Amino acid sequence: MQLLHGTQEDHLGTLRRAKENEIDYIWSGDVRRNPYLAENINFGIEEGIIQADYEELEQESGWLITWLKDF
């Protein structure tokens, strides 16, 4: 994956902190406004670290995050 908004180490660090903080949902508005966050989600998926399932509810949409492995 070509990274445009951070290095591999940046993305791994962000994912580590998110896991430590037990992040399991990311609001779609945050992803639309933050290209680094969008790239980080895609990086996590491609590396097999997370699974991100899009969920659209009546009032909100976002990604449910499932942590697949320790790293």
N, C-alpha and C positions, 0 to 999 in steps of 0.2 A: 504494500500500500504506500503510495506517495503521500507524505505528510507535508501539509502546507502551513499549519497553524501551531506546530509544536514538534519537538523531537520525540523519538521513541521513549526516552527516559522521562520526558515531561508527561507523556500520556500514561506511562506505567505508574508514575508517582501520583497522578490524579486518580487513577483507578484504585490504587492502594488506599489513599485517604478516603475515597468514597466507600470502599468496603469496610474500613475501620469505623466509619461513621454510620454504617448499616443503611446506606442509601438503597432504596428499592423502587423508587419512582422518580421520573424526571418529567417535569411539565413541558409540554410541546412549545410553549411560548419562550421558555429559556433556551431551548435548542434553536429556534428560529432566529433569536437575537444574538446568539453566541456561536460563531463558526468553529471555535476551538472545541466547545462542548459537543457539537455535532460530529466533528472529526474524532473526538475521544470515544464516543459511543461506537462509531464504525470501527475504530481501531480495536476496541475491546471485543467486539463481535468477531472480527477477522482473526484475532489472536486466540479466540476460544475462551476468553476470560469471562465474558458475560453473554447472556441471551437477553435481548430487548424486544418485548412484545408490545406493539402499539395498541393502545386502548382508547376508544373514543366514547365518552359518556355524554349525557345531555348538557352538562355545564363545563366539562373539562376534557382535555385529551393529553396524552403523554405516553411514556414508555414504562412498562413494568420491567424492572431489572432483576434477573436471576443470576446469581454468582455461580459460575461453573467450576472454577478451580482456584486454588491458592497460588500465589505467585510471589 
